[in-house]
Amino acid sequence: MIIQRPRGAIHRGLWMISYLTTNMRYPNEQERLLIAAGITGYLLLLIITIIHRQPPLFDEPLFISNVLLLDQYGLSREFLLNIDNQAPGPLYQFVHYVLRPITHLQPPGIRLVNAFMLLMIIVLLAAIVRKTQAQRRIKRNVWLPALHIMAVPMIWQVSGMALTEVPSMLFATLSIWLLQLAPDYTRRQWWFGICLSLLAGICLGLAILGRSPFLMIVPASLLLLLQTARERKRWVIISIYIGVALLCCIPVFVIWGGLTPPKQAVISEGGIVPWHGILAFAYGALIILIVAPAWFSYNRLILLVLVLLYIILLPVNYYWLHYTYAPLSEALGKIVPAAIMQIYPYLISPLLLTLALYFLYCAFLQWMERRTEPFSLFILLSLLLMLATSFKVTHLFSSRYVAQTAPLFIIMLAPYIRVSRAQLIRFAAGMIIGLLSLETYFLFR
């Protein structure tokens, strides 16, 4: 049955609300608490973003200066070649150039762009989760998993500041939703399915132009062709999606001679840095521990293996690998003896390596369990490939590289979110960590 979409902005908005709530079970008390926590977290982020009126800081001035560069050269070869102090592509500049009459490229307006885009991401995640649940004949509240994006600590930094990740996250999430809808029109209104796949490809292309790791969604989307050998129209939809996405970004990459502006090519020089990739997967494991630890395969044997693995990696890292990582070192240094702080980085690093390996092991188990579900495999592979791009970032590691995968994490983890008091505690902890990490940039003013 084809649902007719009403015309007019107000009617379309009402239709979207009706679409997301149809056949959806009313939340129980604990679910309402989690939903209220997510809404409260978003409103808090919105309020503090409005309050923060400090001049552009951190990376913000660098990105804003390239908006002025777009104003100077227009969308031209000169603009693309002269992008400076910015590894991501020009999507950020496109968005803020269009919104400049509203934001004037000044706080708080320029920061509120990401905050409002985050709200749009939450709505799209609810729509994607609803579609996935409908295919599995599951009736659960779709806002519950969608709002869990507020429990991802890294989201607060990229959404509360005028940084480059959120616009790409929005367009990538929109592309996934459109691509998810397109196959529904392979039998009726075939032209509409073509239009959806075309729009999905454009959105993915824009996401790639914002953050090149989203390019990994292209090869992962080939998994959507599994079990469709005789469905020619589905092949057409995926081919259009991939082709249009590449047509949007390849001309820019050709002009650059790579995936980053020429003046920033140094970030990928020097080959591969294993530690950066390990950190990306470890941070991914931490997101899962906060949002949906039920995704992990866990028993006493696995716990024993993890403990033994850490014990083995501890001396291996100290004497040979020499990986060091010291989160919260400044705060801990005030209360922990100096002798312990000297070995602290060597204690944390093997723990993160253990978490990364555990994540990859459980991802393999999930792959085998979901091997008959093309969409689940598509999301999982997209996530793994995007995290793996951190191996190629040689100049530094940032949690922002993991933050951009947050929508994929939410889609993947939605079936594994369990409602409980412990879940509420983890939700609150994730938001508090995120809030504190954001406020460190504003010096808590």
Disulfide bonds with the S-S distance in Angstrom:
none
